[in-house]
Amino acid sequence: MSTASTCATRCSWWDHVTPALKDPISAVTQAFLADPCPYKINLGVGAYRDDEGKPVVLQCVREAEAKIEASNFLESTSTALSSKLVEESAKLVYGEDSDVIKEKRFAGIPALSGTGACRLFAEFQKRFYPESRIYLPDPTWSNHRNIWREVHVPDRTFRYYHPDSKSLNFMALMDDVKNAPDGSFFLLHPCAHNPTGVDPTDEQWREISSLFKVKNHFPFFDVAYQGFASGDVEGDAKAIRIFLEDGHSIGCAQSFSKNMGLYGHRVGVLSVLCNDKIQAMAINSQLQQISRTMYGSPPIHGISIVSKILSDPDIKAIWLKEVKVYLVSSFFFRFCTLFDFHYYKDDWTDSLSIISKCYKVMATRIHRMRVILREALERLESPLNWQHITNQVGMFCFSGLNRAEVYLLEKEFHIYMTPDGRISMAGVTTKNVDYLANAIHEVTACDQDAKILHNTDAYKINTDIRFTSLGTSKTRARGMNLAL
């Protein structure tokens, strides 16, 4: 057989393969990287960044790495290490003093971050409830639907967000929970809902839990942002604790990518509550069998870091402090907003530079940028209500921007976000927030037939320019250190 004939035969195996649909979040990053514009902004990133737009290594992570540096990372993950990670992670969501922990009534397994934990549970659900479906909030993280569809579990949605009020559509949510078939599986975000940043109140969670009990629904919590909603990891587990107190069977997917800044390590845990130790052993064996066909065991280094942080009292205290300082800072910023603190300076950013040294941790900076972005839009006398920016919690802001406005932001201003208008607040910095606010103001304030007044070709980088007021055509770019 000739070389040409062999090649033709070999190539014909894959001629029917077509490109997969682009993931909306990955597509944002790809478009951002392909853009040569020097003042482009990526608001699609789901990992934390500091005020310089750079990844952060927390002090607790440095401390943990220093203590495990002599460990042997060439061996596969040990049973003892896996058990330690699962046990400490379970304490984090269910409560260290809960009966579930004391009686070891839970099964758990390390997973490849939250995505891997969700996929493991989807496989487990399909194996033992093959005719079941999964109810997902509308909206939810885009990959949730892909995960359950990949294992052929049909998905349905329940109403969650009200786009007009930009708040929780609680009555519709309760109606959908009530009307779902008894014994349905529901995916819930216990805190910092992605993408909306809108969470039920404690009382609403109690009503949801009560209705779940009546309907015998199974709550599966995707815990991706514990600590990002309130700055308090205990407070952010309140929804799970409410369901636990009401006697529900519960499943939890945990990720440490965001709240420990370990996105690249892919550390997560899947846990399922059980009736007793015997049931826990049975479920554990099934989860282990499923994981062995997918990835065997996860990388050991990330597991070692998280296990050390959670199990070492001194290092855990550092981590909790790095998260919890948000509580003080959020009050301070609300105080500044109430009394127009920044207007006491000729250049309001001088005020930020004075207090910025107090704010070094993740939840703090995220909330700070929410306040500053809202204030910047209000100073521009935007006709729209931007209160939802600071009402929402967590890493993401569900801006309310429509697809056309998102398109204009990308094409005219080189600002990238998902088509649904979700803004990753981690991508907003003190250097780009005014530019972002000005761009949002222009695309939302202009009439349908009006032209965008912004001409990006006229701008050039000028890092010497200080932040100034926005509004005239010659100062639109200065919020990001740009000048005509």
N, C-alpha and C positions, 0 to 999 in steps of 0.2 A: 504494500500500500504506500502511495506517495505521501510526502510530507504535507502537501496541500490537502490531500484527502483526509489524512489523520487529523489535521487542524480543524477541518470542516466538521468532522464527526464529533470531535471534542467540544467545539463551540456550540454545536446544536443542542447539547444538554441544557444550556442555560439561555437559549434564545427567547424563551417565553417569559423570562424574568423582567419585570418593569420596575422603575424606581418606586420606593415606598413613599407614602405621603410624609411630608416633613412634619416633625414634631414642632408645634408652634413656639415652644420655648427655645429649643435648639435653633430654630430658624432665625429667631431674633439675634442670637449671639453670632451666627454665621453672617448675617447681613451687617451687623455692627463691625465685625472683623474685616469685612471686605470694603468698608467705607474708609477712604483715605483722609477724610475730614479730620483735622487736628482737634476740634472741639466737640466731637461726637459724644453722645451719652448713651450708655447701656443701662436701661431700666428693666431688663428682663432677667438679670442674674438672680439666682435663688440662694446664693451663698453670701455670707456677711462680708462687707468691705469696710475699711476705716474711712476717715474723712479725706484721705488721699486717694481713695479708690483701690486700696491694696488689701490683700488678705491679712488677717490678724492671727497671730499665735498667742493664745491666752497664757497668762502666767501659770495657771493651774496645769496646763498642758506641758509647759517647760519643766515644772516641778515633777510631774509624773514621769516624763521622759528621762529626767536625771536619775530617778530611782530605779528605772527598769533598763537602763542602758547596758547593764551587764548580763541581761537575759539572753538566752539563746533563741534567736528568731528563725533558725533554720528548720526547726521541727514544726510539725503541724500543731494546730491549736489543741492544747491539752484539755482533758475533761474537767479538771479542777478549775482552769482558767475560764472555760466556757460557763461552768456552773456559777462561778463568782460574778461574771458579767450579768448573767440572767437574774441571779438573786438580787444584786444591787439595783438593777434596772427595775425589777418588779417593786422593790421598796419605794422607788422614786414615784411610780404612778399609783400604786395601791395603798401606800402608806407603810412606814416602817413598823408601826405597831398594829397593823391590821391582822385579823384572824387568818386571812389568806396567807400571809407571810409566816405567821407563827406555826400554822398547821401545814405549811407547804402544799397548799391546795392549788397549785398552778403548774402548768407545763410551759417550758420556754426553751428557746434555741437562738443562738446568735444568727444574725442575718446580714445581708449586704445592704446596710442602711435601711431606711424606711421603705424604699421601693422593693427591696428583697423581702422584707417582712410582709408587706402586702401581698406579694406574689406567692410566698409560702402559704399564707392563709387562704388565698384564692384556690390554690391547689388542694389544700386540706378540705375546704368547703366543697369543692367539686367531688372529691373522693368519697365523702360521707353524706353529702346531701346533693346528689347529682342532678336533681330536678329543681334545685333552688335557684334563686336570682339574687342579685345584690342591688339595693337601693342606694343611689348616690345623691348627695345634695346638688341642687342646681343653683349656682355653678359649683364646680369643685376643681381640684387639680386635674389638669388635662390627662395625665397619665393613669389616673385611677381607672378610667373606662378601658384603656388599652390593657391594663393588667388583668382585669377579670374577663375581658373578651378573649384574651390569649388562651385562657384555659376553658373557654366555651361556657362561661357562666353568664347568662343574659343579664343585662343591666337595665334598671329603670331609674327614674329620677324622682325626687321629692322636692317640692318648692322650698326655697330657703331664703333667697334674697329678693328684696323689693327694689327694683331699679329706680323708681320714682322717689321714694323716701330715702333710698340708699341705706336701708336698715333691714333688720330681720323681718321676714314675712311670716310671723309666728303663727297666726291663725291658719294660713295656708299650709304651713309645715305640719301642724297638728292634724289638719284634715287629711293630708296625704298619709301620715303615719296611721291614722285611724282606718283609712280605706284600703291600706295594703293588706294582702292576705295574712291571716294569723301565722306566726312563726316565720316571718321574713327576716332576712339579713339586711341590716342598715349600716352604712359607713358614716361615722360621725367625726367631726373635728372638735376635740375637747377644748381647744384654745387657739387663738390667732388663725381663724379660718382662712384657708388659701383657696381662692384669691381675694375674698372680699374684706377680710379683717374685721368681720362682724360676728360677734359671739352672742349666744343667749345669755341672759342674766342667770344667777343662781336659781331664782324662783322659776324661771322658764325651764331650766334644766330639770328641776324637780317635777314639773308638769310633764315634760317629755318622758322622763323616767317612769312616771306613774302610768302613762298611756302605753309605753313599751311593755310594762308588766301585764297590763290587761290584755294586750295583743300577743303576748309571748314572743316578742321580736328579739332578735339577737343583735346587741350593739357591738360593732367593731370600731374601735377608736384608732385613728391615725394620729399618733402623737409626734408631730414633726417639729413643734416649736415650743416645747415646754420651757417656760421662763421668758419667752418673748412677748407674751400678752401683758403680764402684770409686773414682770421682773422678779417674780416669786415662783419658784418651781412648785411649791406646795399649793399656792393659789391657783396655778394653771392646771393642776390636777383635780380641781374641785368637781368638775363634771363627772369624772370617772369615779371619784369617791361617793358622789350622790348615787350613781347607779350601783355601786358596790354595797352601800348601805341598804338599798332597796332589794338586795338579794338577786341581782341579775347574774346570769352567766355573761362573761365579758371576754373579748379578744382585744389585744393591743399591739399595734406596730409602733415601735419606738425608733427614732433616729437621733443620733448625736452629731449630725453634720452641722447643724446651725448653732445649737446652744453650747457646743464646745469648740466650734470653728474647725471641725475635722471633716470637711466635705470630701477631701481626697482620700480619706481612710475608709469610708463606707462602713461605718459601724452602726449596727442596729440590732434590735431584739424583737422577736415575736413571742408573745405570751398568751396563754389561754387559761382562764379560771376553770377549776375542776371541782367535782364533788368531794373527792378525797385523794389520798396519796396514790392509791391503786389506779384510779382513773388518770391521774397525772402521769404516771409511768407509762400507761398505754398510749396516751396522746403524745408524750415525748418521743416514744419509739416511732410513731407514725411521722412526726415532723422531721426526725432525723433521717428516716428513709427517704422522704421527699427531698430534703436538702442534698443528700448524697447523689441524687440523680441530676442535680442542678449545678452545684459548685463544690460539693464535698465539705470543705470547711472554709470559713472566711480567713483573710490574712490576719496573722497573729499580732502584728504591731499595734494596730488601732484598737483591737480588743484589750491589749495590755494597758494602753493609755487610759481608756475609759474605765476599766476595772480598777486601776490604781486611783484615779480621781474619786470614784464613788466609794471605794472601800477605805481609803486613807483619810481619817478625820481631819487632819490639818490641810491636806490638799483639797478636800471637798469643801472645807470652809472658805478657801480662797475662791473656788469656783462659784459658790453660792453668793459670795460678796461681789464678785465680778458681774453677776446677773442682777442681784437684788438692789444694788445702788440706784437702779432705775427709779425706785419708789421715791427717793429724795429728789432726784433730778426732775422727775415729771411734775412734782409739786412746784419746784422752783420755776420751771418754765411757764406753768400756768399762772404763777404769781407775776412773772414778767409780762405775760400777755395781758393780764387783767389791768395792770397799771402802766402799760405802754412803756416799759422800762427802757427799751432800745431808743426811744425818742429823746431821752435825756442826753444823748450824745450827738454831735454834729454828724458823725459817721456811725450809723448804728452797728456796723460790723465790729467797731472797736469794743463794743460791749461783749460781743461774742468772743473776741480774742481774750478778754479779761477772764471770762468764766470757763472757757473751753478746756482749761487744764483740769477742771473738776470732772470732766466727762470722758472717760477712757473706755468704757465698756459698751457692749453691743446694744442691749435694749435701750440704754440711755441715748446713744447717738441716733438710733432709729426714731425714737419719739421726738428728739430735738429737731430732726429734719422735717418731721410732720408739722410741728409748730411753725418753723421758719417758712416752709413752703406755703402753708395756709396764709400766714401774715403777708408774704410777698404778693400773693394773688389778691388779697384784700386791699393792699396799698395801691394796686393797679386799678382799683375800683371796678373789679370784675362784677358784672351783673348777676353772676351765679353764686349760689351758696356753696361754700367750700368747707363747711363745718364737719362734713363726714371725714375729711382728711385726718383730723385729730380725734374724732369719735372712734374711728377704726383702730385696731390694735395689731401688733405683730409686724412682720417684715414687709407685708404688701399693703398697698393702698389701691382699692378698687375705685378708680378715679371718676367713673361716669363718662369718660370720653368715648365717643362712638368710633366705629371703624374708619369713617372718613377723616375724622380729626386725628386719629392715630396715624393714618396714612400721610396726612399733611405734616405732622410732626417729624416723621421719618424723612420725607422727601425734601421738605423746606428747611428743617431745623437740625436734621441729623440726630434726632432723638428716637431711640428704639425701645419699644415695649410690645407686649403681646397684643393681638388685635382686639381683645376684649377690654383694653384700657387698664390692665393691671400694671401698676408701677411697683417695682422693687425699690423700697425706700433705702436699701443698702447702696443703691447706685446714685443716690442724691447726696451731694456734698456741699459744704459752705462755698466752694468755688463755682459750682454750677447751678445752685438752687435758684438764683435770680434769673439766669438765662432760661431755665426750665419754666419758671413761673411766667415769664414774658411770652415764651412760645405757646404755652397752654392758653394764656389770655388771648393771644392773637387768633389762634385757631377756633376758640370758642366764642369770641366776641364779634368777629367779623360776620357780616351778612353773607348769605349763600352766594350772591352774585358779586361780592366784593373780592378783590384780589388780595392775596397775602402781601402785606407791606414789607415783609422781611426779605431782604436780598442777601443770601448767604455769601455770594461771590464778593460782596463789598467788604467783608470782614477780614481782619487779619489778627493773628495772635499778638497780644500785648500784655505780658504778665506784670507790667508795672502799674497797670490801671487798677485803682481800688474799686470796690463795689460802689455804685452810685444809684440814684433813683432811676426807675425805669419809666418809660411812657413815650418819650419822643423817639423819632426814627433814628437819631444819632446816638441814643443810649441803650437801645434794645439789647445789644450784645455785651454790654459791660458787666452784666451779672455773672458772666463766665470769663471775666478778664479778656473780653473781645472789644475791638474798637474799629470804627470806620477809618 
